[in-house]
Amino acid sequence: MKDRSELEKIHIGETRVVLTRDLSIMNQNLVPGAQGLAVGMLANYTLKVAFPRVTVGISYRDCEIVEGAVGMPTDAEQPKAMPRPRAMGEE
């Protein structure tokens, strides 16, 4: 999402979001394209998102709303990309 005003479109417990940034450093399942269900707000700019295997707080800048999809996504809907290994200190 580009603007925080887009957070008003989110209905907690119904709206799906898709990751646009690689967050696999936090968890190997958080690769770009992973879909999750917005289950709460942690701050006025951070969503609490439940993925099939993990629940995390994500900035509104790191995700987009999935239009027309509601409910919890399944493992079959998640990307199959394996995260690449990272060197220590790498961003």
Backbone bond lengths (Angstrom), bond angles and torsions (degrees), N, CA, C in turn:
res aa  C-N    CA-C-N  psi(-1)  N-CA   C-N-CA  omega(-1)  CA-C   N-CA-C  phi
1 M - - - 1.428 - - 1.514 108.37 -
2 K 1.264 115.53 139.42 1.462 120.06 -178.09 1.523 112.30 -88.93
3 D 1.334 117.23 -28.84 1.452 121.29 -173.52 1.523 110.04 -130.96
4 R 1.329 117.19 144.08 1.468 120.15 -179.69 1.518 112.51 -65.93
5 S 1.312 117.80 -20.61 1.467 120.00 179.61 1.533 111.34 -64.53
6 E 1.332 117.77 -21.51 1.463 121.07 177.69 1.528 111.64 -68.30
7 L 1.326 117.74 -17.60 1.462 121.12 177.58 1.528 111.39 -64.27
8 E 1.326 117.63 -22.40 1.461 121.38 178.73 1.525 111.88 -66.87
9 K 1.332 117.94 -21.35 1.462 122.63 179.69 1.528 112.19 -77.43
10 I 1.329 117.43 -13.41 1.456 121.34 -174.35 1.520 110.58 -83.62
11 H 1.323 115.61 129.32 1.460 122.98 174.42 1.529 106.86 -107.26
12 I 1.325 115.81 114.40 1.453 121.54 -176.53 1.530 110.17 -59.54
13 G 1.328 115.66 130.85 1.453 121.66 179.40 1.518 114.29 86.36
14 E 1.341 117.99 -1.44 1.461 121.65 -179.47 1.526 113.22 -128.42
15 T 1.321 116.78 -41.01 1.461 121.84 -172.00 1.522 112.23 -78.63
16 R 1.337 115.37 133.02 1.464 121.37 173.97 1.515 109.33 -94.96
17 V 1.325 114.64 145.97 1.459 120.87 174.07 1.526 108.22 -126.52
18 V 1.330 115.72 155.24 1.458 121.70 178.27 1.527 107.68 -122.92
19 L 1.326 116.68 136.48 1.469 121.40 179.30 1.519 110.96 -69.98
20 T 1.317 116.19 138.27 1.458 121.37 175.28 1.525 110.94 -111.86
21 R 1.313 117.38 -4.46 1.467 122.52 -178.39 1.527 109.35 -126.41
22 D 1.305 116.51 148.09 1.462 121.91 178.91 1.526 109.09 -77.83
23 L 1.328 116.17 109.70 1.459 121.92 177.61 1.519 110.98 -112.59
24 S 1.327 116.29 24.81 1.462 120.74 -177.12 1.525 112.38 -67.30
25 I 1.304 118.21 -11.06 1.460 119.85 175.59 1.529 109.84 -69.73
26 M 1.354 117.12 -28.51 1.467 121.51 176.00 1.527 110.78 -80.12
27 N 1.336 116.20 -41.28 1.455 121.75 -178.79 1.521 107.38 -156.96
28 Q 1.321 117.88 137.05 1.464 121.47 -175.31 1.520 113.07 -63.79
29 N 1.329 119.53 -17.52 1.459 122.56 179.83 1.521 113.20 -86.17
30 L 1.334 118.48 -4.65 1.457 122.02 -175.80 1.531 111.51 -98.18
31 V 1.314 115.67 63.49 1.463 121.74 177.66 1.525 108.86 -95.99
32 P 1.339 118.53 159.76 1.463 119.57 177.44 1.528 111.03 -56.29
33 G 1.319 115.56 135.81 1.458 121.04 -179.37 1.513 113.56 98.83
34 A 1.342 117.59 -10.96 1.470 120.52 178.21 1.524 108.87 -68.53
35 Q 1.331 116.07 136.14 1.461 121.38 -179.33 1.517 110.32 -106.59
36 G 1.345 114.94 143.26 1.452 120.89 178.12 1.515 110.74 -144.13
37 L 1.308 116.16 171.22 1.453 123.77 -178.78 1.525 109.19 -105.34
38 A 1.332 117.04 127.07 1.460 121.36 177.17 1.525 108.36 -71.13
39 V 1.341 117.11 116.53 1.456 121.27 -176.48 1.525 112.90 -113.35
40 G 1.329 117.84 -0.89 1.456 119.79 178.35 1.508 112.14 173.88
41 M 1.327 114.66 178.46 1.458 122.21 175.97 1.525 107.55 -119.61
42 L 1.328 116.82 130.97 1.460 121.09 177.37 1.517 111.07 -93.23
43 A 1.307 116.77 -30.57 1.459 123.85 177.11 1.522 105.90 -152.68
44 N 1.318 117.15 -179.29 1.461 118.35 -177.84 1.527 112.80 -73.49
45 Y 1.312 118.45 0.93 1.467 121.73 178.00 1.533 112.35 -135.64
46 T 1.318 118.23 3.49 1.458 121.95 -176.43 1.531 110.68 -122.87
47 L 1.335 115.25 128.13 1.459 121.67 178.24 1.522 110.26 -96.18
48 K 1.308 116.63 144.78 1.463 121.72 169.34 1.521 105.24 -95.52
49 V 1.327 116.65 115.75 1.464 122.07 -173.55 1.526 109.65 -119.56
50 A 1.337 115.53 129.85 1.462 121.89 177.26 1.517 108.62 -98.59
51 F 1.324 115.93 118.48 1.449 122.75 173.46 1.530 105.98 -98.72
52 P 1.325 119.25 166.45 1.468 119.44 -178.49 1.531 114.68 -53.88
53 R 1.326 118.94 -28.62 1.467 120.10 -176.21 1.521 114.83 -119.44
54 V 1.334 118.39 -5.45 1.462 120.64 -175.88 1.535 109.39 -157.34
55 T 1.328 116.15 150.81 1.460 122.14 173.47 1.518 107.31 -119.70
56 V 1.351 116.26 127.30 1.462 120.70 -175.61 1.520 110.69 -140.94
57 G 1.325 115.81 163.95 1.455 122.32 172.20 1.518 109.10 -92.56
58 I 1.329 116.19 131.14 1.461 121.54 -176.23 1.521 110.10 -131.28
59 S 1.314 116.79 134.69 1.457 121.92 175.42 1.529 110.24 -64.77
60 Y 1.323 116.72 147.69 1.462 120.53 178.66 1.531 111.51 -61.62
61 R 1.319 118.29 -22.44 1.471 121.37 -179.86 1.532 112.90 -74.61
62 D 1.336 117.05 -16.58 1.466 121.54 -175.21 1.521 113.56 -97.63
63 C 1.340 118.04 6.41 1.459 119.68 -177.80 1.525 111.38 -147.97
64 E 1.316 114.94 164.95 1.465 123.38 176.20 1.520 108.23 -130.35
65 I 1.324 116.34 152.42 1.460 121.40 176.78 1.523 108.83 -76.57
66 V 1.340 116.55 136.70 1.460 122.22 175.57 1.524 106.77 -91.17
67 E 1.334 116.59 111.32 1.460 121.09 -178.57 1.518 110.72 -71.71
68 G 1.326 116.81 135.13 1.460 121.66 174.06 1.511 115.62 81.47
69 A 1.313 119.10 -2.11 1.468 121.24 179.75 1.523 108.49 -113.21
70 V 1.324 116.61 132.30 1.461 121.19 177.45 1.520 109.01 -131.00
71 G 1.305 115.93 160.83 1.459 120.66 177.55 1.515 113.27 86.15
72 M 1.320 114.17 174.31 1.463 121.67 -178.03 1.524 110.56 -73.20
73 P 1.339 117.59 128.30 1.467 120.40 175.90 1.527 111.18 -72.45
74 T 1.315 115.45 157.36 1.464 120.60 178.76 1.524 109.75 -97.29
75 D 1.326 116.42 169.68 1.473 120.95 176.51 1.521 111.13 -61.74
76 A 1.330 117.49 -31.89 1.465 121.31 -178.71 1.527 111.59 -65.75
77 E 1.321 118.31 -24.31 1.465 122.12 -179.41 1.529 113.07 -87.41
78 Q 1.305 117.47 -3.67 1.459 121.59 -178.41 1.523 110.44 -86.53
79 P 1.338 117.26 149.76 1.465 119.93 177.73 1.524 110.93 -65.07
80 K 1.300 115.34 148.40 1.468 121.21 -178.47 1.521 112.83 -97.20
81 A 1.314 117.82 10.65 1.461 121.77 -178.76 1.519 110.42 -69.74
82 M 1.296 115.34 134.90 1.458 121.21 176.10 1.526 108.13 -88.08
83 P 1.326 118.64 131.01 1.460 119.77 178.32 1.522 110.63 -66.23
84 R 1.310 115.89 143.13 1.458 119.66 -179.16 1.520 109.76 -79.12
85 P 1.328 117.28 148.29 1.468 119.78 178.20 1.523 110.40 -66.66
86 R 1.293 116.36 145.51 1.453 120.90 -179.03 1.511 110.00 -115.00
87 A 1.323 115.13 147.04 1.459 120.77 175.73 1.525 108.38 -83.55
88 M 1.287 117.47 153.40 1.462 121.66 179.59 1.520 110.26 -60.27
89 G 1.330 116.31 131.05 1.460 121.13 179.83 1.506 114.72 88.16
90 E 1.325 117.58 -6.05 1.445 121.22 -179.84 1.523 109.77 -78.06
91 E 1.312 118.10 143.16 1.472 123.73 179.93 1.488 112.13 -79.47
